[in-house]
Amino acid sequence: MPIYLLSAARTPWGAFGGALRKLSPSRLAAMAVSGAMRRAGCSPGDVDGLVLGQALRYGLGADPAGQVALEAGLGPDCPAWCVDQGALSGFRAVSDVLHALEAGAHACMIATACASSSATPYLLPAARWGHRLGRSTAQDPLLLDLMEPVGTSPGAGQPGGDQTEASRSRHQAARWDLEPCPTRDGDLTQDECPLPSGPDPGLADGAAALLLGSHPPVATPATRILGLNQAAAVTPAEALDRAVRGLLAQAGLGIGAVERLHIDESLINNPQALPSLATEPGIGERINPLGGSLATGQAFGAEGIRLLATLHGDLLATGCNLGLAAMASAEGRSMALLLERIPA
């Protein structure tokens, strides 16, 4: 059964401790969900399910997906659930939506993901049974649970990332304006994240949402999901390469057929060096043509849907037919998804 990506939206990406720090993750996600529905001309009653990808959920209350559904106006009767696979939480939410739509359980669903590193509280592990004598240390979940390699900063990749790739990503993001931020809060109308001085992306706050359905749109352009693949390996680079290779094999395509590649480069020193991409002439011009996480900062757990939202908008704006989005997590997990543009 073909599944269509009908619309996509995201909030601006706010800097760590910046303009979005007082907004809850559920509020950020609701803003993105409302934007995606508005872009598709879809009413809340048309949406019959929501999946939220979210990591770092400490102290944010029960049923975060239900909170998002209510804040976005979908009502208490909309089935909603949350998934957490760390950095891949957004991609995992899309996977859940695809399975639900393919099974016929739903016809139109939202896949969304949100992250607020700024709202993540400190933990007091010893406080559960009371402090006795001695010192007690507050622990930071941003260091405990981001699962990054030892010796790197939060949200960073392998030590010694490619500074050239970081500069290129920031330059591309500055050149292009094909993904206007559809939602507003206060004075923040565009990505706020300051450009980091090193090769690693800084932490960010933000949310993105996709509206997916089993029926093609009547009068608006859309993209169709051709396949999704996942892989695991010892290193993020190897896992990402396996996911891309497997996805292309499933679709019976070579990398030359893919016109746009949106790859989270925060854990990969140079995506062009991946074996699945390295032999393709001119591949660098097709990778992250609108910039990547090195340009915007990284909203941990929401990057997968941000990649897909950017890829969807890129295909529709440029008229390219095939695009691929992929990312890996620090523990060696990876997911990749292939989109095809469907003319209106």
Disulfide bonds with the S-S distance in Angstrom:
none
